[in-house]
Amino acid sequence: MTRRKPKLAFIENDSSRKATFRKRRTGFMKKMYEINKLCDVPTCAIMYSPDMPQPDVWPDPSEVRRLIELLKNVPEKERNKKMVTHGMFLKQRIEKVQEKLNKLKKENREKELRMAMSQCLAGKPLNGLDFTNLHEMGWMIDEKLKDIAVTKSRKENELADINQPLVGQPPAHAASANENTQDAIQLAPWSVGDVLTSKFGDVDDQIMPLGD
């Protein structure tokens, strides 16, 4: 079961807000440590709280100062390339949610059109559909017909490849058998007449003379 995402909004209740800060601060420090160890990436954090006289610093003040100096030495263009403000972060979240919403709207619309098509095939009239719905249904039908044509063409090509006769030399054993048969015919000391004579005798002797 997936955990429901919390609502990103200011917590009005003071005690709940402080408890959430303590919990999230511990989790944030743990994530910083994991990124540092797993990915070998220099990390540091400075967190201010109105309830604490001094800020939380991770991993230690000297390492934080060193990383800040490294950041200052990076050209401003490169430094600001991937920096995100709170407003930019919210904008990115909104764009992702909007993209997901548009995808769901498209899927729901396609389901509605498929249901309308099924009802039409079942004999239900299309009087309840306006011009926009009819136009979109016609577009979907055209797309389905194109898919069917592509699938049909692919299957026909596959069937043609399967049924295509193989062009090449006959198998070695077949050629050898054919050669042996020809040799036997050429070497055999008999003819068709010999066979008839051996089976039925002299053909002329067996013909009855005609009467006068």
KESEFI-239445 format. One line per field, with one value per residue: x negated, y, z negated of N, C-alpha, C in turn; residue in three letters; residue number from 0; chain. Coordinates in nm, 2 decimals, decimal comma. Example, Ala and Ser with C-alpha at 12.3 -4.5 7.8 and 13.67 -1.06 7.14 Angstrom:
! KESEFI-239445
nx c(-1,32 / -1,28)
ny c(-0,57 / -0,22)
nz c(-0,78 / -0,71)
cax c(-1,23 / -1,37)
cay c(-0,45 / -0,11)
caz c(-0,78 / -0,71)
cx c(-1,32 / -1,29)
cy c(-0,33 / 0,00)
cz c(-0,78 / -0,79)
aa c(ALA / SER)
i c(0 / 1)
ch c(A / A)
***
This chain:
! KESEFI-239445
nx c(-0,08 / -0,07 / -0,21 / -0,03 / -0,08 / -0,19 / -0,02 / -0,16 / -0,18 / -0,17 / -0,19 / 0,05 / 0,09 / -0,10 / -0,24 / -0,22 / -0,36 / -0,63 / -0,69 / -0,68 / -0,89 / -1,11 / -1,11 / -1,13 / -1,38 / -1,56 / -1,53 / -1,61 / -1,88 / -1,97 / -1,93 / -2,11 / -2,35 / -2,34 / -2,34 / -2,60 / -2,77 / -2,69 / -2,70 / -2,93 / -2,94 / -3,00 / -2,84 / -2,64 / -2,46 / -2,26 / -2,04 / -1,80 / -1,61 / -1,33 / -1,31 / -1,55 / -1,87 / -2,11 / -2,20 / -2,13 / -2,40 / -2,54 / -2,80 / -2,98 / -3,10 / -3,35 / -3,37 / -3,14 / -3,20 / -3,41 / -3,29 / -3,12 / -3,29 / -3,40 / -3,17 / -3,14 / -3,35 / -3,28 / -3,18 / -2,93 / -2,72 / -2,73 / -2,69 / -2,43 / -2,28 / -2,14 / -2,02 / -1,75 / -1,48 / -1,22 / -0,99 / -1,04 / -1,05 / -0,79 / -0,66 / -0,76 / -0,64 / -0,37 / -0,36 / -0,42 / -0,20 / 0,01 / -0,05 / -0,01 / 0,26 / 0,37 / 0,31 / 0,47 / 0,72 / 0,72 / 0,72 / 0,96 / 1,14 / 1,10 / 1,20 / 1,47 / 1,54 / 1,50 / 1,70 / 1,93 / 1,90 / 1,94 / 2,20 / 2,32 / 2,27 / 2,43 / 2,67 / 2,78 / 2,90 / 2,72 / 2,81 / 2,77 / 2,51 / 2,30 / 2,15 / 1,88 / 1,83 / 1,89 / 1,71 / 1,46 / 1,51 / 1,51 / 1,25 / 1,11 / 1,20 / 1,09 / 0,82 / 0,81 / 0,87 / 0,64 / 0,45 / 0,53 / 0,49 / 0,21 / 0,14 / 0,25 / 0,10 / -0,15 / -0,12 / -0,06 / -0,30 / -0,46 / -0,35 / -0,39 / -0,67 / -0,70 / -0,58 / -0,74 / -0,92 / -1,23 / -1,52 / -1,79 / -2,06 / -1,97 / -1,93 / -2,22 / -2,19 / -1,96 / -2,05 / -2,24 / -2,09 / -1,94 / -2,14 / -2,23 / -2,01 / -1,99 / -2,23 / -2,18 / -1,97 / -2,11 / -2,29 / -2,15 / -2,08 / -1,85 / -1,54 / -1,23 / -1,10 / -1,22 / -1,13 / -0,85 / -0,86 / -0,96 / -0,77 / -0,52 / -0,58 / -0,65 / -0,51 / -0,40 / -0,34 / -0,11 / 0,09 / 0,40 / 0,48 / 0,65 / 0,96 / 1,07)
ny c(-0,12 / 0,21 / 0,51 / 0,79 / 1,11 / 1,39 / 1,71 / 2,00 / 2,25 / 2,53 / 2,44 / 2,50 / 2,45 / 2,49 / 2,30 / 2,07 / 2,15 / 2,19 / 1,93 / 1,80 / 1,93 / 1,84 / 1,57 / 1,56 / 1,69 / 1,50 / 1,29 / 1,42 / 1,48 / 1,21 / 1,13 / 1,30 / 1,19 / 0,94 / 0,99 / 1,10 / 0,88 / 0,66 / 0,76 / 0,90 / 1,18 / 1,52 / 1,67 / 1,90 / 2,07 / 2,34 / 2,44 / 2,65 / 2,73 / 2,89 / 2,83 / 2,75 / 2,86 / 2,84 / 2,74 / 2,42 / 2,23 / 2,03 / 1,82 / 1,91 / 2,23 / 2,31 / 2,15 / 2,24 / 2,51 / 2,47 / 2,35 / 2,55 / 2,75 / 2,62 / 2,62 / 2,89 / 2,95 / 2,84 / 2,92 / 3,17 / 3,12 / 2,84 / 2,77 / 2,85 / 2,70 / 2,45 / 2,52 / 2,56 / 2,74 / 2,79 / 2,87 / 2,80 / 2,52 / 2,46 / 2,54 / 2,34 / 2,11 / 2,17 / 2,17 / 1,90 / 1,77 / 1,88 / 1,77 / 1,50 / 1,52 / 1,59 / 1,37 / 1,18 / 1,28 / 1,25 / 0,97 / 0,91 / 1,03 / 0,88 / 0,64 / 0,71 / 0,76 / 0,50 / 0,36 / 0,48 / 0,41 / 0,13 / 0,12 / 0,23 / 0,03 / -0,16 / -0,08 / 0,15 / 0,48 / 0,77 / 1,02 / 1,17 / 1,27 / 1,54 / 1,76 / 1,78 / 1,55 / 1,35 / 1,41 / 1,35 / 1,08 / 0,99 / 1,04 / 0,86 / 0,62 / 0,62 / 0,61 / 0,36 / 0,20 / 0,24 / 0,12 / -0,14 / -0,19 / -0,17 / -0,38 / -0,60 / -0,59 / -0,64 / -0,91 / -1,04 / -1,01 / -1,16 / -1,41 / -1,45 / -1,47 / -1,71 / -1,90 / -1,88 / -2,05 / -2,24 / -2,15 / -2,31 / -2,55 / -2,90 / -3,13 / -3,33 / -3,61 / -3,65 / -3,59 / -3,79 / -4,02 / -3,99 / -4,00 / -4,26 / -4,40 / -4,33 / -4,45 / -4,72 / -4,76 / -4,72 / -4,93 / -5,16 / -5,48 / -5,51 / -5,46 / -5,30 / -5,47 / -5,72 / -5,75 / -5,79 / -6,02 / -6,20 / -6,21 / -6,27 / -6,44 / -6,51 / -6,25 / -6,26 / -6,53 / -6,56 / -6,43 / -6,49 / -6,66 / -6,50 / -6,59 / -6,73)
nz c(0,00 / 0,10 / -0,05 / -0,14 / 0,01 / -0,17 / -0,23 / -0,10 / -0,28 / -0,50 / -0,84 / -1,07 / -1,35 / -1,63 / -1,80 / -1,65 / -1,42 / -1,52 / -1,60 / -1,36 / -1,23 / -1,38 / -1,32 / -1,04 / -1,02 / -1,12 / -0,94 / -0,71 / -0,75 / -0,76 / -0,50 / -0,37 / -0,46 / -0,35 / -0,07 / -0,05 / -0,13 / 0,04 / 0,30 / 0,31 / 0,30 / 0,22 / -0,05 / -0,23 / -0,49 / -0,62 / -0,86 / -0,98 / -1,27 / -1,43 / -1,69 / -1,79 / -1,91 / -1,77 / -1,43 / -1,28 / -1,17 / -0,92 / -0,78 / -0,97 / -1,10 / -0,98 / -0,74 / -0,61 / -0,56 / -0,39 / -0,16 / -0,09 / -0,01 / 0,22 / 0,38 / 0,42 / 0,59 / 0,83 / 1,16 / 1,21 / 1,39 / 1,43 / 1,17 / 1,11 / 1,27 / 1,20 / 0,97 / 0,75 / 0,65 / 0,40 / 0,52 / 0,79 / 0,75 / 0,67 / 0,91 / 1,09 / 0,97 / 1,01 / 1,29 / 1,35 / 1,22 / 1,37 / 1,62 / 1,57 / 1,51 / 1,76 / 1,91 / 1,78 / 1,84 / 2,12 / 2,14 / 2,02 / 2,19 / 2,43 / 2,34 / 2,30 / 2,57 / 2,68 / 2,54 / 2,65 / 2,92 / 2,89 / 2,80 / 3,03 / 3,22 / 3,10 / 3,18 / 3,07 / 3,12 / 3,24 / 3,15 / 2,92 / 2,93 / 2,99 / 3,25 / 3,20 / 3,05 / 3,24 / 3,44 / 3,30 / 3,26 / 3,52 / 3,59 / 3,41 / 3,51 / 3,76 / 3,69 / 3,57 / 3,79 / 3,94 / 3,78 / 3,80 / 4,07 / 4,09 / 3,92 / 4,06 / 4,30 / 4,21 / 4,11 / 4,35 / 4,49 / 4,32 / 4,35 / 4,63 / 4,63 / 4,49 / 4,66 / 4,89 / 5,13 / 5,09 / 5,25 / 5,40 / 5,40 / 5,43 / 5,16 / 5,05 / 5,02 / 5,17 / 5,43 / 5,46 / 5,45 / 5,68 / 5,88 / 5,85 / 5,93 / 6,21 / 6,30 / 6,26 / 6,44 / 6,68 / 6,68 / 6,67 / 6,83 / 7,00 / 7,18 / 7,27 / 7,44 / 7,37 / 7,11 / 7,15 / 7,30 / 7,12 / 6,93 / 7,06 / 7,27 / 7,62 / 7,80 / 8,06 / 8,09 / 7,93 / 8,06 / 8,20 / 8,51 / 8,78 / 8,91 / 9,23)
cax c(0,00 / -0,15 / -0,18 / 0,03 / -0,17 / -0,14 / 0,01 / -0,26 / -0,12 / -0,21 / -0,11 / 0,10 / 0,08 / -0,24 / -0,31 / -0,24 / -0,47 / -0,75 / -0,71 / -0,71 / -1,03 / -1,21 / -1,10 / -1,19 / -1,52 / -1,64 / -1,52 / -1,69 / -2,02 / -2,00 / -1,94 / -2,24 / -2,46 / -2,33 / -2,39 / -2,74 / -2,83 / -2,65 / -2,74 / -3,06 / -2,91 / -3,02 / -2,71 / -2,63 / -2,33 / -2,24 / -1,90 / -1,76 / -1,47 / -1,31 / -1,31 / -1,69 / -1,96 / -2,21 / -2,15 / -2,18 / -2,50 / -2,59 / -2,84 / -3,05 / -3,12 / -3,46 / -3,33 / -3,04 / -3,27 / -3,49 / -3,20 / -3,06 / -3,40 / -3,40 / -3,06 / -3,16 / -3,45 / -3,22 / -3,12 / -2,79 / -2,63 / -2,72 / -2,63 / -2,28 / -2,21 / -2,06 / -1,97 / -1,60 / -1,41 / -1,10 / -0,89 / -1,07 / -1,01 / -0,64 / -0,62 / -0,78 / -0,54 / -0,25 / -0,37 / -0,41 / -0,06 / 0,09 / -0,08 / 0,06 / 0,40 / 0,40 / 0,30 / 0,59 / 0,83 / 0,72 / 0,76 / 1,11 / 1,21 / 1,09 / 1,29 / 1,60 / 1,57 / 1,51 / 1,83 / 2,02 / 1,89 / 2,00 / 2,34 / 2,36 / 2,27 / 2,54 / 2,80 / 2,83 / 2,88 / 2,62 / 2,87 / 2,72 / 2,38 / 2,29 / 2,06 / 1,74 / 1,81 / 1,89 / 1,58 / 1,36 / 1,53 / 1,47 / 1,10 / 1,07 / 1,23 / 0,98 / 0,69 / 0,82 / 0,86 / 0,50 / 0,38 / 0,57 / 0,43 / 0,07 / 0,13 / 0,28 / -0,01 / -0,26 / -0,09 / -0,07 / -0,44 / -0,52 / -0,30 / -0,46 / -0,81 / -0,70 / -0,54 / -0,83 / -1,01 / -1,37 / -1,60 / -1,92 / -2,09 / -1,90 / -2,01 / -2,32 / -2,14 / -1,87 / -2,13 / -2,31 / -1,99 / -1,91 / -2,25 / -2,23 / -1,90 / -2,03 / -2,34 / -2,12 / -1,90 / -2,20 / -2,37 / -2,06 / -2,08 / -1,71 / -1,46 / -1,09 / -1,06 / -1,27 / -1,04 / -0,72 / -0,88 / -0,99 / -0,64 / -0,41 / -0,62 / -0,65 / -0,38 / -0,35 / -0,28 / 0,01 / 0,20 / 0,48 / 0,49 / 0,78 / 1,02 / 1,08)
cay c(0,00 / 0,33 / 0,61 / 0,92 / 1,22 / 1,50 / 1,83 / 2,09 / 2,38 / 2,57 / 2,37 / 2,61 / 2,41 / 2,51 / 2,18 / 1,98 / 2,21 / 2,16 / 1,78 / 1,77 / 1,98 / 1,75 / 1,44 / 1,58 / 1,72 / 1,38 / 1,22 / 1,50 / 1,45 / 1,08 / 1,13 / 1,36 / 1,10 / 0,83 / 1,04 / 1,11 / 0,75 / 0,58 / 0,82 / 0,97 / 1,32 / 1,61 / 1,72 / 1,97 / 2,13 / 2,44 / 2,45 / 2,74 / 2,71 / 3,00 / 2,78 / 2,71 / 2,98 / 2,82 / 2,66 / 2,29 / 2,22 / 1,89 / 1,73 / 1,99 / 2,36 / 2,33 / 2,10 / 2,32 / 2,63 / 2,43 / 2,33 / 2,68 / 2,82 / 2,56 / 2,67 / 3,03 / 2,95 / 2,79 / 3,03 / 3,19 / 3,05 / 2,70 / 2,76 / 2,87 / 2,61 / 2,36 / 2,57 / 2,56 / 2,82 / 2,73 / 2,90 / 2,71 / 2,39 / 2,45 / 2,54 / 2,21 / 2,02 / 2,20 / 2,12 / 1,75 / 1,74 / 1,92 / 1,67 / 1,38 / 1,54 / 1,59 / 1,23 / 1,11 / 1,34 / 1,19 / 0,83 / 0,91 / 1,07 / 0,76 / 0,54 / 0,75 / 0,74 / 0,36 / 0,32 / 0,53 / 0,33 / 0,00 / 0,14 / 0,25 / -0,10 / -0,24 / -0,03 / 0,27 / 0,59 / 0,87 / 1,15 / 1,24 / 1,32 / 1,67 / 1,76 / 1,75 / 1,40 / 1,28 / 1,43 / 1,28 / 0,94 / 0,96 / 1,04 / 0,74 / 0,51 / 0,62 / 0,56 / 0,21 / 0,13 / 0,25 / 0,02 / -0,27 / -0,21 / -0,20 / -0,52 / -0,69 / -0,59 / -0,71 / -1,05 / -1,09 / -1,02 / -1,27 / -1,53 / -1,47 / -1,52 / -1,85 / -1,98 / -1,87 / -2,17 / -2,22 / -2,16 / -2,36 / -2,69 / -3,01 / -3,20 / -3,42 / -3,74 / -3,66 / -3,59 / -3,92 / -4,12 / -3,97 / -4,05 / -4,41 / -4,45 / -4,32 / -4,55 / -4,85 / -4,77 / -4,73 / -5,06 / -5,28 / -5,55 / -5,54 / -5,36 / -5,32 / -5,60 / -5,83 / -5,77 / -5,84 / -6,16 / -6,28 / -6,22 / -6,33 / -6,52 / -6,43 / -6,18 / -6,30 / -6,66 / -6,55 / -6,37 / -6,59 / -6,63 / -6,46 / -6,69 / -6,69)
caz c(0,00 / 0,11 / -0,15 / -0,08 / 0,00 / -0,26 / -0,17 / -0,12 / -0,32 / -0,64 / -0,95 / -1,16 / -1,49 / -1,67 / -1,85 / -1,53 / -1,33 / -1,58 / -1,59 / -1,22 / -1,20 / -1,44 / -1,25 / -0,91 / -1,03 / -1,14 / -0,81 / -0,61 / -0,78 / -0,72 / -0,35 / -0,33 / -0,49 / -0,25 / 0,06 / -0,07 / -0,13 / 0,15 / 0,43 / 0,30 / 0,34 / 0,11 / -0,09 / -0,36 / -0,52 / -0,73 / -0,89 / -1,09 / -1,33 / -1,53 / -1,83 / -1,83 / -1,90 / -1,67 / -1,33 / -1,27 / -1,06 / -0,89 / -0,89 / -1,08 / -1,05 / -0,89 / -0,61 / -0,55 / -0,51 / -0,27 / -0,05 / -0,05 / 0,07 / 0,35 / 0,46 / 0,46 / 0,69 / 0,95 / 1,23 / 1,17 / 1,49 / 1,39 / 1,03 / 1,11 / 1,38 / 1,14 / 0,84 / 0,75 / 0,54 / 0,36 / 0,63 / 0,90 / 0,71 / 0,68 / 1,05 / 1,15 / 0,92 / 1,08 / 1,43 / 1,35 / 1,19 / 1,49 / 1,73 / 1,53 / 1,53 / 1,90 / 1,95 / 1,73 / 1,92 / 2,25 / 2,12 / 1,99 / 2,32 / 2,51 / 2,28 / 2,33 / 2,71 / 2,70 / 2,50 / 2,74 / 3,03 / 2,86 / 2,80 / 3,17 / 3,28 / 3,05 / 3,24 / 3,01 / 3,21 / 3,20 / 3,14 / 2,80 / 2,95 / 3,06 / 3,36 / 3,15 / 3,01 / 3,36 / 3,50 / 3,23 / 3,28 / 3,65 / 3,58 / 3,35 / 3,60 / 3,87 / 3,63 / 3,55 / 3,92 / 3,98 / 3,70 / 3,85 / 4,20 / 4,06 / 3,87 / 4,17 / 4,39 / 4,14 / 4,11 / 4,48 / 4,52 / 4,25 / 4,42 / 4,75 / 4,60 / 4,45 / 4,77 / 5,00 / 5,15 / 5,07 / 5,37 / 5,38 / 5,44 / 5,36 / 5,05 / 5,10 / 5,02 / 5,28 / 5,55 / 5,47 / 5,49 / 5,83 / 5,96 / 5,84 / 6,02 / 6,35 / 6,33 / 6,26 / 6,57 / 6,79 / 6,67 / 6,67 / 6,96 / 7,04 / 7,25 / 7,25 / 7,51 / 7,29 / 7,00 / 7,20 / 7,34 / 7,00 / 6,85 / 7,13 / 7,38 / 7,75 / 7,82 / 8,19 / 8,07 / 7,86 / 8,14 / 8,27 / 8,65 / 8,83 / 9,00 / 9,37)
cx c(-0,09 / -0,11 / -0,13 / -0,06 / -0,11 / -0,11 / -0,10 / -0,20 / -0,17 / -0,12 / -0,08 / 0,07 / -0,07 / -0,31 / -0,32 / -0,35 / -0,61 / -0,79 / -0,75 / -0,85 / -1,13 / -1,22 / -1,17 / -1,34 / -1,60 / -1,64 / -1,61 / -1,84 / -2,06 / -2,01 / -2,07 / -2,35 / -2,46 / -2,38 / -2,55 / -2,82 / -2,81 / -2,70 / -2,87 / -3,05 / -2,92 / -2,88 / -2,72 / -2,50 / -2,34 / -2,09 / -1,88 / -1,62 / -1,45 / -1,32 / -1,45 / -1,78 / -2,06 / -2,15 / -2,21 / -2,28 / -2,54 / -2,69 / -2,91 / -3,08 / -3,23 / -3,43 / -3,23 / -3,11 / -3,35 / -3,41 / -3,14 / -3,16 / -3,41 / -3,29 / -3,08 / -3,26 / -3,40 / -3,16 / -2,97 / -2,69 / -2,62 / -2,66 / -2,48 / -2,20 / -2,11 / -2,00 / -1,82 / -1,55 / -1,28 / -0,99 / -0,91 / -1,03 / -0,86 / -0,59 / -0,64 / -0,68 / -0,41 / -0,25 / -0,36 / -0,27 / 0,03 / 0,07 / -0,01 / 0,21 / 0,45 / 0,40 / 0,43 / 0,71 / 0,84 / 0,76 / 0,91 / 1,19 / 1,21 / 1,19 / 1,44 / 1,64 / 1,58 / 1,65 / 1,94 / 2,02 / 1,96 / 2,15 / 2,40 / 2,37 / 2,38 / 2,67 / 2,85 / 2,80 / 2,78 / 2,68 / 2,82 / 2,58 / 2,38 / 2,18 / 1,92 / 1,72 / 1,81 / 1,76 / 1,47 / 1,38 / 1,49 / 1,31 / 1,05 / 1,09 / 1,12 / 0,85 / 0,69 / 0,81 / 0,71 / 0,42 / 0,41 / 0,50 / 0,28 / 0,05 / 0,15 / 0,16 / -0,13 / -0,24 / -0,10 / -0,21 / -0,50 / -0,47 / -0,37 / -0,60 / -0,81 / -0,67 / -0,64 / -0,92 / -1,15 / -1,44 / -1,74 / -1,94 / -2,01 / -1,99 / -2,10 / -2,27 / -2,04 / -1,94 / -2,19 / -2,21 / -1,95 / -2,02 / -2,26 / -2,12 / -1,93 / -2,13 / -2,28 / -2,04 / -1,99 / -2,27 / -2,28 / -2,06 / -1,95 / -1,65 / -1,32 / -1,04 / -1,10 / -1,17 / -0,91 / -0,74 / -0,89 / -0,86 / -0,53 / -0,45 / -0,63 / -0,52 / -0,32 / -0,28 / -0,15 / 0,12 / 0,27 / 0,49 / 0,63 / 0,84 / 1,03 / 1,19)
cy c(0,12 / 0,44 / 0,74 / 1,03 / 1,33 / 1,63 / 1,93 / 2,23 / 2,40 / 2,50 / 2,48 / 2,58 / 2,42 / 2,38 / 2,08 / 2,02 / 2,17 / 2,01 / 1,74 / 1,81 / 1,88 / 1,62 / 1,46 / 1,62 / 1,60 / 1,30 / 1,29 / 1,47 / 1,31 / 1,06 / 1,19 / 1,26 / 0,98 / 0,87 / 1,05 / 0,98 / 0,67 / 0,63 / 0,90 / 1,12 / 1,41 / 1,67 / 1,80 / 2,03 / 2,23 / 2,46 / 2,55 / 2,71 / 2,83 / 2,95 / 2,74 / 2,84 / 2,97 / 2,73 / 2,52 / 2,28 / 2,07 / 1,89 / 1,80 / 2,12 / 2,38 / 2,27 / 2,18 / 2,45 / 2,59 / 2,42 / 2,46 / 2,76 / 2,76 / 2,60 / 2,81 / 3,04 / 2,90 / 2,91 / 3,04 / 3,12 / 2,91 / 2,68 / 2,77 / 2,78 / 2,52 / 2,40 / 2,59 / 2,64 / 2,75 / 2,76 / 2,82 / 2,57 / 2,37 / 2,45 / 2,41 / 2,11 / 2,04 / 2,15 / 1,97 / 1,71 / 1,77 / 1,82 / 1,54 / 1,40 / 1,54 / 1,45 / 1,15 / 1,16 / 1,27 / 1,04 / 0,82 / 0,94 / 0,95 / 0,66 / 0,58 / 0,73 / 0,59 / 0,31 / 0,36 / 0,45 / 0,19 / 0,01 / 0,16 / 0,11 / -0,19 / -0,19 / 0,09 / 0,39 / 0,69 / 1,01 / 1,23 / 1,30 / 1,44 / 1,65 / 1,72 / 1,61 / 1,32 / 1,29 / 1,35 / 1,13 / 0,90 / 0,95 / 0,91 / 0,62 / 0,50 / 0,57 / 0,41 / 0,14 / 0,13 / 0,14 / -0,12 / -0,30 / -0,24 / -0,34 / -0,62 / -0,70 / -0,66 / -0,86 / -1,11 / -1,11 / -1,14 / -1,40 / -1,56 / -1,52 / -1,66 / -1,94 / -1,97 / -1,99 / -2,14 / -2,24 / -2,20 / -2,50 / -2,79 / -3,07 / -3,30 / -3,56 / -3,76 / -3,67 / -3,73 / -4,02 / -4,11 / -4,02 / -4,20 / -4,47 / -4,45 / -4,42 / -4,69 / -4,87 / -4,79 / -4,87 / -5,18 / -5,34 / -5,59 / -5,43 / -5,38 / -5,45 / -5,72 / -5,86 / -5,83 / -5,99 / -6,25 / -6,30 / -6,30 / -6,42 / -6,44 / -6,38 / -6,23 / -6,44 / -6,66 / -6,49 / -6,48 / -6,56 / -6,59 / -6,57 / -6,64 / -6,59)
cz c(0,00 / 0,00 / -0,08 / -0,10 / -0,09 / -0,18 / -0,20 / -0,15 / -0,46 / -0,74 / -1,06 / -1,31 / -1,53 / -1,72 / -1,74 / -1,44 / -1,39 / -1,58 / -1,45 / -1,18 / -1,26 / -1,36 / -1,11 / -0,91 / -1,04 / -1,01 / -0,71 / -0,63 / -0,74 / -0,57 / -0,30 / -0,35 / -0,39 / -0,12 / 0,06 / -0,06 / -0,01 / 0,28 / 0,43 / 0,35 / 0,21 / 0,08 / -0,22 / -0,37 / -0,63 / -0,74 / -1,01 / -1,14 / -1,43 / -1,67 / -1,88 / -1,81 / -1,79 / -1,56 / -1,34 / -1,15 / -1,05 / -0,77 / -1,00 / -1,02 / -0,95 / -0,75 / -0,54 / -0,49 / -0,39 / -0,15 / 0,00 / 0,03 / 0,21 / 0,44 / 0,50 / 0,58 / 0,83 / 1,03 / 1,21 / 1,26 / 1,45 / 1,26 / 1,02 / 1,20 / 1,31 / 1,00 / 0,86 / 0,63 / 0,51 / 0,46 / 0,75 / 0,87 / 0,72 / 0,83 / 1,12 / 1,10 / 0,99 / 1,22 / 1,44 / 1,32 / 1,31 / 1,60 / 1,70 / 1,55 / 1,67 / 1,96 / 1,91 / 1,81 / 2,06 / 2,24 / 2,10 / 2,11 / 2,41 / 2,47 / 2,31 / 2,48 / 2,74 / 2,66 / 2,59 / 2,87 / 3,01 / 2,86 / 2,94 / 3,24 / 3,23 / 3,10 / 3,17 / 3,10 / 3,15 / 3,18 / 3,03 / 2,82 / 3,03 / 3,17 / 3,31 / 3,11 / 3,14 / 3,44 / 3,44 / 3,25 / 3,42 / 3,66 / 3,52 / 3,44 / 3,71 / 3,81 / 3,61 / 3,68 / 3,97 / 3,91 / 3,76 / 3,99 / 4,18 / 4,01 / 3,98 / 4,27 / 4,33 / 4,14 / 4,24 / 4,52 / 4,45 / 4,31 / 4,55 / 4,73 / 4,56 / 4,57 / 4,89 / 5,01 / 5,14 / 5,21 / 5,34 / 5,43 / 5,37 / 5,26 / 5,11 / 5,11 / 5,14 / 5,41 / 5,57 / 5,51 / 5,63 / 5,92 / 5,97 / 5,93 / 6,16 / 6,39 / 6,34 / 6,39 / 6,68 / 6,79 / 6,69 / 6,81 / 7,00 / 7,11 / 7,22 / 7,32 / 7,43 / 7,17 / 7,04 / 7,24 / 7,22 / 6,92 / 6,93 / 7,25 / 7,51 / 7,78 / 7,95 / 8,18 / 8,01 / 7,94 / 8,22 / 8,42 / 8,69 / 8,92 / 9,14 / 9,39)
aa c(MET / THR / ARG / ARG / LYS / PRO / LYS / LEU / ALA / PHE / ILE / GLU / ASN / ASP / SER / SER / ARG / LYS / ALA / THR / PHE / ARG / LYS / ARG / ARG / THR / GLY / PHE / MET / LYS / LYS / MET / TYR / GLU / ILE / ASN / LYS / LEU / CYS / ASP / VAL / PRO / THR / CYS / ALA / ILE / MET / TYR / SER / PRO / ASP / MET / PRO / GLN / PRO / ASP / VAL / TRP / PRO / ASP / PRO / SER / GLU / VAL / ARG / ARG / LEU / ILE / GLU / LEU / LEU / LYS / ASN / VAL / PRO / GLU / LYS / GLU / ARG / ASN / LYS / LYS / MET / VAL / THR / HIS / GLY / MET / PHE / LEU / LYS / GLN / ARG / ILE / GLU / LYS / VAL / GLN / GLU / LYS / LEU / ASN / LYS / LEU / LYS / LYS / GLU / ASN / ARG / GLU / LYS / GLU / LEU / ARG / MET / ALA / MET / SER / GLN / CYS / LEU / ALA / GLY / LYS / PRO / LEU / ASN / GLY / LEU / ASP / PHE / THR / ASN / LEU / HIS / GLU / MET / GLY / TRP / MET / ILE / ASP / GLU / LYS / LEU / LYS / ASP / ILE / ALA / VAL / THR / LYS / SER / ARG / LYS / GLU / ASN / GLU / LEU / ALA / ASP / ILE / ASN / GLN / PRO / LEU / VAL / GLY / GLN / PRO / PRO / ALA / HIS / ALA / ALA / SER / ALA / ASN / GLU / ASN / THR / GLN / ASP / ALA / ILE / GLN / LEU / ALA / PRO / TRP / SER / VAL / GLY / ASP / VAL / LEU / THR / SER / LYS / PHE / GLY / ASP / VAL / ASP / ASP / GLN / ILE / MET / PRO / LEU / GLY / ASP)
i c(0 / 1 / 2 / 3 / 4 / 5 / 6 / 7 / 8 / 9 / 10 / 11 / 12 / 13 / 14 / 15 / 16 / 17 / 18 / 19 / 20 / 21 / 22 / 23 / 24 / 25 / 26 / 27 / 28 / 29 / 30 / 31 / 32 / 33 / 34 / 35 / 36 / 37 / 38 / 39 / 40 / 41 / 42 / 43 / 44 / 45 / 46 / 47 / 48 / 49 / 50 / 51 / 52 / 53 / 54 / 55 / 56 / 57 / 58 / 59 / 60 / 61 / 62 / 63 / 64 / 65 / 66 / 67 / 68 / 69 / 70 / 71 / 72 / 73 / 74 / 75 / 76 / 77 / 78 / 79 / 80 / 81 / 82 / 83 / 84 / 85 / 86 / 87 / 88 / 89 / 90 / 91 / 92 / 93 / 94 / 95 / 96 / 97 / 98 / 99 / 100 / 101 / 102 / 103 / 104 / 105 / 106 / 107 / 108 / 109 / 110 / 111 / 112 / 113 / 114 / 115 / 116 / 117 / 118 / 119 / 120 / 121 / 122 / 123 / 124 / 125 / 126 / 127 / 128 / 129 / 130 / 131 / 132 / 133 / 134 / 135 / 136 / 137 / 138 / 139 / 140 / 141 / 142 / 143 / 144 / 145 / 146 / 147 / 148 / 149 / 150 / 151 / 152 / 153 / 154 / 155 / 156 / 157 / 158 / 159 / 160 / 161 / 162 / 163 / 164 / 165 / 166 / 167 / 168 / 169 / 170 / 171 / 172 / 173 / 174 / 175 / 176 / 177 / 178 / 179 / 180 / 181 / 182 / 183 / 184 / 185 / 186 / 187 / 188 / 189 / 190 / 191 / 192 / 193 / 194 / 195 / 196 / 197 / 198 / 199 / 200 / 201 / 202 / 203 / 204 / 205 / 206 / 207 / 208 / 209 / 210 / 211)
ch c(A / A / A / A / A / A / A / A / A / A / A / A / A / A / A / A / A / A / A / A / A / A / A / A / A / A / A / A / A / A / A / A / A / A / A / A / A / A / A / A / A / A / A / A / A / A / A / A / A / A / A / A / A / A / A / A / A / A / A / A / A / A / A / A / A / A / A / A / A / A / A / A / A / A / A / A / A / A / A / A / A / A / A / A / A / A / A / A / A / A / A / A / A / A / A / A / A / A / A / A / A / A / A / A / A / A / A / A / A / A / A / A / A / A / A / A / A / A / A / A / A / A / A / A / A / A / A / A / A / A / A / A / A / A / A / A / A / A / A / A / A / A / A / A / A / A / A / A / A / A / A / A / A / A / A / A / A / A / A / A / A / A / A / A / A / A / A / A / A / A / A / A / A / A / A / A / A / A / A / A / A / A / A / A / A / A / A / A / A / A / A / A / A / A / A / A / A / A / A / A / A / A / A / A / A / A / A / A / A / A / A / A)
***
